[in-house]
Amino acid sequence: MIVVGAGIVGLTSAFHYVKNNGGKVLVVEAQAGPAQGNTARSVGGFRMGLFTSSINRLISETTVKYYLDVQRGGYDLGIHQIGYLILLDELNYDMYVQRVQELFRAGTAKLLLRDELKSKVGFIQLDLVDEEAQLMGLRPIKGAIFSPFSGYLDVEKLAMHYYEKLVEMGVEFKFNTRVERLKLAAVNKIGHPREPFAWQEKKIEAVETSRGLFEAEKFILATGAWSQELLDPLGIDSYIKPKKRQIFASPAGGELEAFFNVKGFNDFGTLPMTFIPRGPFVAPRIRDRSLWMGLSDDIGRRWGLDFEAEDLFFYDNVYPLLRKIFPVIEGVRPQSKWAGCYSINTIDENPVAFRIMNLIVATGGSGSGVMKADSLGRIAAALAVDRKEVELYGGVKVPSTLLGIRERRIEPEMLVF
């Protein structure tokens, strides 16, 4: 078995394949170490009890429960359940509140009315009725949805958890090895130099890399935003496209200390990871005591691989909106910035896992890859051995074709922010 990609999905796929089936596995990775591509550029946020789609809840919550148990077992994953806070303006308040009634009843989310929100976060601006706010399309904040069990983790620590286990299992890694092509061959060769012909049954025979040819009987492609670079030449579509996302960070201090002095949301005394109308978010990071700020823009942002963070994007798009709602951000200048690419599933923004020939494609995290990676890896491993059913963490069993394309039956997520 060859796994292409040592990001978080490649690591989980390799881990669950070896754990359940044994055998020799080689992981091929273009970067110098595990999880140094888009995984390393992730915020590491995770939702617990904050999805309307039952499939989203299933694959994310079983994954996060595994992570929580790993940390409870003594392996530090940097998990901080500071909560998610979704601010609701007057335009969208009724729509969102209606959509999440089930979550309120389940106790995984709570509705905060305007007065309670203001009492907890004294430095927040909720009125937003001035001309500048109207110009930016901001409207008065009417309330918020609070998800107490959500939070973030350290993606590097998570990746090392799987990597160390894989090394113990005897899995071989080849880093600094870029896969340039998936080599197609006929299942039953006739010795002709131009085969495989259209009428022949086909398989992936090997991966051509910057360090030579590697052959295997089965392959898992877990290359995220790079997936179509390898699939397009074969005429295979995973419906995945890359889109740049950017994060900017400033150390706490001065007025920004306010974000780390908020009572009533979590045990850390911080503001939850907060999403405001029109898109930006802020996330107080406890261990490095810094404020992460970002925005996942959509229309106007071209598809394609791009890893250059843009100062002007922060000052033109992120900063103006955040400053209106959190005036303490006035004058902030990020001291670090980075960019990565979401592997966006253009069908429904849920992960994709399917088998074609002897190739399993596992990708399409669409910004939630970390919080769904363990479940996605289990599904990919099951597909690799033609297992019809897969057991997710905690004993929940689902069809291994759950995240496939041809018979996909995934309900759309209504809680998108």
N, C-alpha and C positions, 0 to 999 in steps of 0.2 A: 504494500500500500504506500502511495505517495500522497502527502498532503501538501498542497501548494499554498503557502501563506502561513506565517507564524504570528498573525494578529490574534485577537482574543477568540474569534470563531475557529480559526485553524487549530489553536491550542485545545479548545474544548472538543473539537471533532476528533483530533488525534487521541486525546485522553480517553474519551468514551469508547472509541474503537478498540484501543488496546485493552482497556479495562474489561470489556465484554467479550472480546474475540482473541486477544493475544496476537501473536504473529509479529513480523518485522515491519516497522513503519519508518519512513523517512519523511521529514518535514523540510521543505525547501523554501528559503526566505531571501528576498532581495536585500533586506536591511542587515545591519551588523549584529543584531540580536533579536530576541523575541519582542513582539508588540512595540516596535519602534516606528511603525507607519501611522495610520490613522488612529489606531488604538491609543497611542501615546498622546495624541492631540485631543482626546475626548475630555469632556468635563467630568464624566463618570457619574452623572446623575441617574437616579433610578426612582421609579414610581412604585408605590405599594398601595393598592386599593384606589387607584386614580385613573382607571381606564373604563370606558363604557363597553368596549368590545370584549366579549367573553374570551376570545382567542388571545387578545392582548393580555388580559389579566392572567390567563393560564400560563403562557410561556414566560411572562415577566416575573410573576410572583413565585412560581416554582424555582426560577433561577435565583431570585433575590433571597428566597428562604435558604437555598443552599449556601449562598455567600454568608448570610448571617450565621448559619450553623458552623461554617468554617471559622469565622472570627470568634464565635463563642468557644470553639474548640482550641483556641490559643494561637491561631495564625492571624496576625493583624492584617486586615485588608483596608484599613483606613476608613471604615464605614462610619459615617456620621448621619444619623437620622435626624436632621435638623428640620425636616418637613418641606413641603412645597406650598407656596402661597400663590394663588392665581387671582389677580385683581380683576374685578368685573365692572365695566363701565355701564352707564345707563342704557346704552344701546343693546348690549349683549347679556345683561344680567338675567332677564327672564329666561332666555334661551338656554343658557348654561345651567341655571338652577333646575330647570325642568329635566335636562338631560342626565343629571347626576343624582336624582332622587333615590335611586337604588343604592348608590354609594353612601348617601346620608343614612339610609335605613340600616345599612350594614355596619355603620360606625367607622368606616375607613376614610371618610371625608366629613368635614364640618363646614357649615355656612356661617361666616362672620358678617354681621351687618355693619354698616358704616360706622356707627358710634363705637362698637366694640373694637373694630379695626383701628380707629383713631386712638382709642385709649391704650391699646397695646403698642402702637408704633407712633409715638408722639411727633416724630420728625417727618411723617408722610404728608403729602399734599393731596387732598381728595377733591377739592372744589373744581379746579381746572376749567374755569369759565372765562378766563381772560382771553384777549385777542390772540396772543401767541399760542396758547393751548388749542384754540379753535383752528388756527392756521395749520397746526400739525395733526389735526384730526383727533385730538384727545378730548375726552368727555369726562364729566364728573364720575368719580368712582362711587359705586353704590354699595359694594360689599366685596367679599372675597371667598374663595373656596380654599380651605386649609386641609392638607393631607399630612397628618402627623407622622406617618410611618415611612414617608418618602425621604430621600436624602441623596448623598453622594458617597463614592468610595474612591480609593486610590487605584487607578487603572494599572499602574506599574506593579503594585503589590499583588493585584489580582492575577495579572499575567504570570508573575513569578510563582504564584501558587501552583498553577497548572504546569508551567515549564519545569519546575523542580520535580514534580511527580512524574512527568514524562521522562526526564533524565533517569530517575530511579527505575523506571520501567524498562529502560534500555532503548528508548526511542532515539534515533539518530537525527541530528540537525545539521543542515548545510546552510550557513548564513553567507551573506555577500554573494548570493547565487540567484541571479535574476532569471526567471523562466521566460523565455522568449517565444516559445511556441508549444502548443499541444500537438504532438505528432499523431496523425490519423493513420490507421492501417486497416487492412482487410482481416476479418476474423479467420477466414480460410484463404491463405495466400496461394496464388498460382505462379508467382515468380515473375510477373510482368513489371517492368520498370515504372509504368504509369499508374499502377493500382494504388489505392482502391478505386475501382470503377463504381459508377452510380448503382449498379445492380448487385454489388457485393455488400454483405453485412459488415459493419464497421465497428471499430473500437479505438480507444486511445491506447497507443502502444508505448509512448514514452513522452517525457518532457525534454525539450531542447533548452538548455540553459547556458548561461555565460561561462559555465565550468564543465560543459559537456552534456552528454545524453544520459538520462536516467530512465530505466524501464521499470514497469510494475504491472500487476494484474488489475489493480483498481486505483482510482485517483479521486481525491476530494479537492475541489477548487474552492478555496476560502480567501479570495483576494479582494473582497470588498469593492471599493471604488474602481479598482483596476480590472474587474471581472470581464467586462466586454472587450478589453484589449486582447484577451486570449480566446474569448468565445466567438467574436465577430468573424474571424477567419474561417471558422468551422460552420458558420451559418446557424449558430445557436443563440437564442435570445433569453436572457435572464430578466429582462425588463428593469435593469439596473443602470442608473446614470449617476455620475459624480457631481456634487455641487458643493462649492466652498462654504465653510462656516468659520467664523472668526471669534476669538476670545481675547480680551484685554484685561490686564490685572494691575491693581494698584495696592501697595501695602497699606495696612490700616494705620491710623494716626490722625491726629487733628479731628476734623469733623467726621471722618469716616469711622471713627470709633463708635459712632451711634449704631452702626449695623451690628456691633458686637456687644451691645448693651440693651437687649430687648428681652423683656420677661414674658413668660406665659405661653411660649410656643414650643420650647424644647429644653433639654437639660443643659445645653451649652450656653444659654443666654444670648442667642443670636437671632437675627431675623431669619426666617426660612429662606430657601432659594425661591426668589420671587419673580413672577412673570407679570409684566404689565401689558395693558392693551397696546396694540400696534407692534408688539413683538419682542422688545428687549427683555433681558433678564439680569438679575444680580444674584450672586452666590457668595455669601461670606464663607471663606475657607479658614477653618479653625487652626489647623496645625501650622500653616505658614502665615497665618493672620493677615490675609489679604482679601481684597474684594475682586471677584471675577465678574466681568460684564461682557455680554455678548448679544448677538441678534442673528437669527436664522432667516435671512431675507430670501425672497422667493422670486416674484416676477421682476425681471430686470437683471437677475443674476444668471449668467450663462451656465449651461452644463459644461463640465470639463474639469480636468485635474489642475488644481491651482493651490499652492501652499504658501503664498505670500500674504501675510497680514498687512492691512492697509491703514495707515494712520488716519487718512481722510475718512475712511469708512466709520471709524469711531467718532470723530468729531462732527461728521455730517449726519450720521444716522442713529448711533447708539446714545451718545452723550446728550443731545438735545431733549430726547424723550425721558431719559432717566432723571435728568436734572429737574424737569418740571414736577415729577412726582416725588423725587427725593432731593430737595434743595441743598442738602448737605454735600452733594456731589459737586456743587459749584466749584469750578476751577481744577477739578481732578485731571491729572496727567498720567496715563498708564505708564508703568515702568517696564512692563513686559507684554508681549503679544505673540500670538501664534495662530495658524490657520490649518485646518484639515478639510477633508472632503467626506461628507455623508455619502454613503452608497444608497441612493434613493430608489426604492421600489416604486416605479411610476404607476403601478396598478392601484395599490391601497396602502403603501408605506408600511407594510409589514415584511418581516424577513421572508426569504425565498429558500426553499430546500427541495431539490428535485434530482432525479436520476435520469440520465440519458446515456445509453450504451453502458460502459463501465465507468462513467464519470458522474460524480455527485457534485452538484453546485450548491453551496451554502453561503448566502450573502444577503444583502439588502436590509441591513439594520436600520437604515433611514434615520439615524440619530439615536436609536435605542438599542444598538447592537450589544453594548456592555450589559444592559439589564435583561437581555434575552439570550445571552451567549451560551449559557450552560444547556438550556433546553434545545437551542438550535444545534449544538454539538451532538447531543444525544440523538436527535432526529437524523442528522447527517450520518452518524455512525450506523444507525439502524438501516438506512437506505443502502449503505455500502454492502450490507450482507443480505439484502432483500428481505429484511424482517418487516412484516406488515404492521406490527404494533410496537410502540416504544413507550417505555416507562419514564416519565419525568420525575424530578426529585419530589419525594414525598409519596410516591406510589401511584400518581395519576397516570393512567394509560390512554394514549391517543394513537390514531393511525399515523404511520410514518409518512403518509402522503399529505398530512395536515397543511403543510406550507408549500405544496406543489403548485404548479401553474395550470395544467390542463383541467383539473377538476377542483379548482380553488373555490372555496365557499367561506370566505372570511368576511365577516360583517365590517363595515366601515367604522373607524374610530370617530366618535362624536366629540370627544374632549381633546381638541387639538389647540395648542397655544404656542 
